[in-house]
Amino acid sequence: MSIREWFKFILLGLIWGSSFLWIKIGVQELGPFTLVALRVFFATLGLMIVARLHRAHLPWREFLPAFFILGLLNMALPFVLISWSEQYISSGMAAILNSTVPLFTLLIAPLFLADDPWTLPKGLGLLVGFLGVVVLMANQVQGDLTRPKLGQLTMLLAAVSYATAAVYARRKVRNLTPEVQSLGQSFMATLVMLPLALTIEAPFTLPHQPITWVAALWLGLMGSCVATLLYYSLLQSIGPTRTTLVTYIFPLVGVILGAIFLHERPDWHLLAGGSLIISGVAVVNFLRPMPRTLPEIKKDF
């Protein structure tokens, strides 16, 4: 990756890495459907402004089905699953389970993308990085292991949804700009989530606590608007498997932020887990196989 791509990658990890904390705060007052509805609504408003500034126009006639599928798989469904899960599991456990996204992407991408094949360095790097995530969070999630497994299962379903969406976006909308891709999926996610929130969590209530408003605004404008623009930019330039590696950074960001702002004392898990995460990302990005010609895979969604 170039320096510019590394900057986007790290910034995306920082933004999304703190999202689990804000989700945990948001679901203390709001139901998961309401929180997600507010999140995608604020994201859509922000992306409309960005699209206006870039004079971007959405090709609805040609890409409406793709935008709907991405809005469902990359926003509405995983956002709801994660928000619901964090009512029952810790943000640390959620971050670990969300870090399986690259592993699912590694399994799915080669079936549909000729430019993202299985390779030994890629597989090794993904496993090393995931091991680092587990080591990093091992002393913080032990209590979750005895809780009901449904919250953990829904987090894994969210990870599968993210992985599928990354591969689908790479195949179907790769020629569109990040502004158009982001706004298209966010707009469709809003159309899906607002009726669901009004119906499932009726009567619909807005937040009363200021911190909940901060959580919803941050998740919408930073965690969805800015982060989605960075995500689609990386997806276009480096592909889905390496882009989804950003999920390995989430737990590392959480532990570091806890040490800085919450005065939590870091231990050897931070050093060992952080080293493995960085090593795994480095292996995937720097140990590349010799280029070779691959036949294009014709399978479709």
Phi, psi and omega in degrees: 000150176283170178299320179298318179292322176297320178298314178298319181298312181292318179297319178298319178297321179294317182291308182288333181295331179268356183295327182297325177295315182291326175296316179301321178291316184296320183282357173291332180244325185253154171287160183299324180291320179293317179298316180292322178300315177295320181299309183287332177295311178295324177297318180295319177300315179297318181289330175297320178295316179298315180297322178297317180295326179269002182053042181269140179239136182275125178280074187300318187299320184273325190243012180303313178299320180294318179297321180296313181297318179292321177299325179283310188278331186257351180227288190304304184294306181294325178299315180294316181298317180293315181297321178292319182298321185286359169282344187235341179234162181285162177295331177294314177297320178299318180296319179297311182293326177293337180286000173279356180306312179298327180293317176294322178296320178300324180284324187274317190305312183297342179286337186234347185235121179287338184264012178222065186279168171291135174219155179296313178301321181295313179297318179296315180297319179297318180291319179297317179296318179294323175300320178298321177299315181296316179297317182300320187257006188301322184273003184247350186238011184301323181295333181290339186291342180260000181275167176305144189276354186297320179296324177290322179296318180293329175294320177295323176296323176297320179296318177297320179297315178299316182296316179297318180296322180297316179291318180298316180296319180299325184275323190262327187233023186294339181272356177270156180287157177303326180296317181290316179300314184294313182293320180301312181289323182292320179297317180292323177297322178295318178298330179281315191281324183299311177297323180296317180295319180294331184269308188286321183250036177291144357285139182293127180232139176275159180299147175256331182270135180303322182295331178289321175297319178299317180298314181295317179293317180296314180298324181283309187279322180262307185291340179240313182292295182295315184296322180292323176298316178296319182298311182289330175296316178292321181300321179291323189267328185237356176090165187290321185295312181289328178295316182289352172300342181300335180294339177291339182279338188306306181297325179298317177298316181299317180293318180295316178297322178296321179291325183280311190260334182253002178058032174283136185278118177287151178231197184295339178299323180296314182293311183291311181295317179298321179295319179293320179299311180297321179296317180296316177298319180295319180299315181295324187268337185248333177267083182259141177291161177299137181296143177211161182277128181243140176291142180289135181271129189265001182295154182222164177278000000 
